Amino acid sequence: PRPLPARSVADEAGAVGEDGGTEAPERDAGGRSLRGADVPRATAHLEALLQTLQAELGAEFPATLVLAGFSKGAVVLGALLREAGREPAFWGRVEAVHYIDAGLT
């Protein structure tokens, strides 16, 4: 896969809130600070993975996407949804989002 452009969490925090997004977390799951860390955008990462997969398979994917997060994949869906206000082109392609056994109850 191609490397993704990294964006600073501190840079992201400046744009958050105005467009309805939520603030980026200040600590990772292990409690380590993310301030100033280079964190790729989840949507850009997914799009890069899809482009790489299309190239390797030599086939086009459908124009619409259905996203499903099973178990810990729900965390990935959450990261994608936090960026929804900043990624209208990507979310225009998403037909549905499904959480499967995400432990949200």
C-alpha positions in Angstrom: 0.0 0.0 0.0 1.0 3.6 -0.6 2.0 5.7 2.4 -0.8 8.0 3.6 -0.4 11.7 4.2 -0.1 12.1 8.0 -2.0 14.9 9.8 -1.2 16.1 13.2 -3.9 15.5 15.8 -3.3 19.1 17.0 -4.0 20.3 13.4 -7.2 18.3 13.2 -8.4 19.7 16.5 -8.4 23.2 15.1 -10.9 22.3 12.4 -13.1 20.1 14.6 -16.4 21.3 16.0 -17.2 24.0 13.4 -18.5 21.4 10.9 -20.2 19.1 13.5 -17.3 16.7 14.0 -16.0 15.5 17.3 -12.7 16.3 18.8 -9.8 13.9 18.1 -8.8 11.9 21.2 -5.8 13.1 23.2 -4.7 9.6 24.3 -4.6 6.2 22.5 -6.1 3.0 24.0 -2.9 2.5 26.0 -3.1 5.9 27.6 -0.2 7.4 25.5 -0.6 11.0 24.4 -1.5 11.6 20.8 -0.8 15.4 20.9 1.5 16.2 18.1 1.5 12.7 16.8 1.1 12.1 13.1 -2.2 10.3 12.6 -3.5 9.4 9.1 -7.1 10.1 8.4 -9.2 6.9 8.6 -11.1 7.8 5.4 -7.9 8.4 3.4 -6.5 5.2 4.7 -9.5 3.2 3.6 -9.6 4.8 0.2 -5.9 4.0 -0.3 -6.4 0.4 0.7 -9.4 0.1 -1.7 -7.4 1.6 -4.6 -4.5 -0.8 -3.9 -6.8 -3.8 -3.8 -8.5 -2.7 -7.1 -5.1 -2.4 -8.8 -4.0 -5.8 -7.5 -7.2 -7.5 -8.6 -7.4 -5.6 -11.9 -11.1 -5.0 -11.4 -13.3 -2.0 -10.6 -15.3 -2.0 -7.4 -19.0 -0.9 -7.3 -19.7 2.8 -7.1 -21.4 2.4 -3.7 -20.0 1.0 -0.5 -21.5 -0.9 2.4 -19.3 -0.7 5.5 -19.5 -3.4 8.1 -17.6 -3.4 11.4 -17.4 -6.7 13.2 -16.4 -6.7 16.9 -13.3 -4.4 17.1 -14.0 -3.3 13.5 -16.6 -1.0 15.1 -13.7 1.2 16.3 -12.7 1.6 12.7 -16.3 2.6 11.7 -16.3 5.1 14.6 -13.1 6.7 13.3 -14.6 6.9 9.8 -17.8 8.4 11.1 -15.9 11.0 13.1 -14.6 12.3 9.8 -17.9 12.2 8.0 -18.4 16.0 8.0 -14.9 16.5 6.4 -15.3 13.8 3.8 -18.5 14.4 1.8 -17.2 12.7 -1.4 -16.4 9.5 0.4 -19.7 9.4 2.4 -21.7 10.1 -0.8 -20.6 6.6 -1.9 -21.6 4.9 1.3 -25.0 3.2 1.1 -25.1 1.7 4.6 -23.1 1.2 7.8 -23.5 -1.9 9.9 -22.2 -2.6 13.4 -22.0 -6.3 14.0 -21.4 -7.6 17.5 -19.7 -4.4 18.4 -20.4 -4.6 22.2 -22.3 -1.3 22.2 -25.1 -2.6 24.3 
